[in-house]
């Protein structure tokens, strides 16, 4: 039998990747993110920055998020350099966040974990602004 203190310590040591549900949930978030980007009128501007086939980008974001959240690290490129060729301002950041927020919610991420990820995603998305 574990005590509340032991359970609390285990939760503190869990990575966001583990807390979110691992690869299956990260994949759901990524797929939902790109489905929303592909269909939401508010995301048309950032959708236009991508190739017609989103398959490779789905895999890239999955690999990046897996490592970024504390899971397996298979993404080896500089994420900032990958975005540098694109004009990214507040509108693009906000469209990206709209897609990610909906993807998180639709994938069942709630409460403190949602708040933690939302804050981290907003900081990251804001860092990509270059205009």
HUBEL-V125456 format. One line per field, one symbol per residue. psi: psi as a letter, one per 20 degrees, with the letter a starting at -180 (. if undefined). A space follows every 50 residues. Layout:
psi->???
//
This chain:
psi->pqrhgggghgghipqhgghhjbhghgggggggghgghhhphijhghhiiq rgoighhggghggghgghijbpoiojrohghhihiqooagggghgghggg ghggghjjprbhgggggggghggghhhipj.
//
